[in-house]
Amino acid sequence: MVGNKSLPRLQDSVSRSATPIPSASSSISVEFLDEVATLTEDPNRDDASRATGYIGKASEIAWLQKLCTKVNKLNTNREQHRLSHIEDSVTSMDYHLDHMWIPETVSPEPRSLPPKPWAAHLLSIFFKSVSPSFPLINKSLFIFQFEQAFRYSRAQPSRKWLAVFNLILAVGFRCYRLSEPVSGEDITDDHVFLSRAIALSTTPGMTPQYTGLYQVQIDLLLAIYYLASGQVNQYTLLFD
Amino acid sequence: MDISDILRSWQANGRAARLAISMGLNLRADGDQIDPVSKETRVRIWWSIFALEHVLSGMTGRTPCVDYQSMSVYLPLPYDEAQFQLPEVEELLKSAASRERRLQWTIHASTTELNARDQWFRTIGPSQSLYFFHLVDLSVIMHAATNTVYRITATTDCFRSKIPFYQEKLQSWLSSLQPAFAFTTYNANDARKNVACDCREQVSLAIAYYSSQIILNRPCLTHPDSKNGTNIRIPRSRFEKDTAKSCVHFALALVSVLPDKPDLKWIVNMTPWWILLHSIMRALTILLIQLSISLVPVMTTDGEQKREENEGEGAEAVRDASKKALLWLHTMASQDSSSKRAFHICQRLFYLIAPAKALDSQDVPSAVLLAGQEASSGLQRLGSFGPGSMKLQEGFVNWGPDYTASESVDEQQQVPLSLDPVLLSFDSYEF
């Protein structure tokens, strides 16, 4: 939904006649960066547009969309085969968009811990690969807490610590999957970690206790996880 | 239909920012209730939120929810946790005054302050925290730049005059990098330095910098305007032409950071892999735009002497870089469905632009276009969701939040799992 009040709406090609028709050999200006940001379509109109949301003029998705429109126009002028027409809606250009709906994993035991060597490995991946760009975790403190969590069965970690822990594992796992691509194995570990984290960070009852520094870390880690996430696993499961 | 992960990330970071502001993480903390190390932890949390917000805002083109002018929080110290015990670091942690004197963002600092700060950085030596400082420093500059150059509200032509100001800030930033992090020289007379492919920080800073330059210079990379109803091109100013050339130059530079041969392990070990796809797409889109214009003279990355390339040579460099970027997307696509979609979109565009401009496209297998058509029709099917395609039954009630009736579909009417046709038609990619 790139705003530009002087460009024709996607569904309404008739309105193109409102602007002077350029001659076949001149290029069409796709300058839209000067315009006031305007919403010309409804981002709420269907599932695809809701999933994409508004895309502004600083995004390469918007640039791609304008380029497609231009290329389509050029090819129309040259009377090329209809095959070469590209669908130039913003949702078609949104390469992040996923068309598949995946049912969520629900982990029955949110407080359970993974095996310690595996957890330590994912932790070290996180601190080496992700933490330098997002140093939201006090590493020495966290490592100390990690050791405590596995050492004494009676030292129960707090819910929120466990939520942060599971999110770190989830992000670390995404990195691990990128470097060790193997299909056919159990590759949904991060979904388990994620569901545990979400279960732990929401308190039961009517009024959620949505406060505190931990909650800031939890949301930030969630944001990092989703950014680092591509829906790889599902497709590998289906097609391999 | 699942919502995109970028949208989820956007929402989660928004919550984090809102909660952080309610806890005053965007403000400087004095007083004894928080110990110095905890203060530093909170400072780093805040700047991590800021950095991520800047990334997401750049990916989606939306307004960020944090404003760099609404912060009084201290800057993150360029020392790792392991160094917090050192006396000079302890002093900085405890004394707000000395901290403020030594640490400023490039965008705010005077030349003298910058020189003093950069000299101090050279004595510290490279650390992950110093790398983070540089990263956020760049984000702050670009946050301000994007706010000015891509304004939502009424624009006048003067936004273009702000571009040189931020170009200068980016140069200052570049010159503040110490040798361990410096991925290029800013002085055109020096010998060219290549990005060290085995230095994680260099690769990450290089990608961030080139990506920032692309965004900054992008407003001048436009198709030529014609006077109404004629073929007469409206002449462009020297500044606009140079800025357009720079935009393409930096897109080429970003692609040149990648090794010639795609390597998934290199991605994981050496890059900020969570934004690599977006960075490549940003650069590749510029190159595709350039191919479709093919009239703007371009500097290649080899032409650091700033000599003008004639149209033919420039076009070849752009075309080669586009192919290299497509090759990388193709390799990444084996791991990641977003890359796969990105590859399909750009590959189709590339082969449609190339014949139109009579570039070398003899190696295009015809199967590619057919695959593209399936993808196109599959994606077009998406447009059939929504109110226009619903079978309106008798007794239809609008349960939506407004009169567009877009969200009236019964929740039980889940769309069955539909396989994305783009992912079924995956041909091998060759130059």
Interface residues (C-beta under 8 A of the other chain):
Chain A: V2 P20 P22 S23 S25 S26 S27 I28 S29 V30 E31 L33 D34 E35 V36 A37 D42 N44 R45 D46 D47 A48 S49 R50 A51 T52 G53 Y54 I55 G56 K57 A58 S59 E60 I61 A62 W63 L64 L67 C68 K70 V71 L74 N75 R78 L83 S84 H85 I86 E87 S89 T91 S92 M93 D94 Y95 H96 L97 D98 H99 M100 W101 I102 S129 V130 S131 P132 S133 F134 P135 L136 N138 K139 S140 C175 L178 S179 P181 Y210 T211 G212 L213 Q215 V216 Q217 D219 L220 L222 A223 I224 Y225 Y226 L227 A228 S229 G230 Q231 V232 Y235 L238 F239
Chain B: M1 D2 I3 S4 D5 I6 L7 R8 S9 W10 A12 N13 R15 A16 L19 A20 M23 L25 V37 S38 T41 R42 R44 I45 S48 I49 A51 L52 V55 L56 S57 G58 M59 T60 G61 R62 T63 P76 E81 A82 Q128 S129 Y131 F132 L135 T146 Y150 R151 I152 T153 A154 T155 D157 R200 E201 S204 I215 R218 P219 T222 H223 P224 D225 S226 N228 G229 T230 N231 L264 K265 I267 V268 N269 P272 W273 W274 I275 L277 H278 M281 R282 T285 I286 L288 I289 S292 I293 S334 Q335 D336 S337 S338 S339 R341 A342 I345 C346 R348 L349 L352 I353 A356 L369 L370 G372 Q373 S376 L379 Q380 L382 G383 F385 G386 P387 T404 S406 E407 Q414 V415 L417 S418 L419 D420 L423
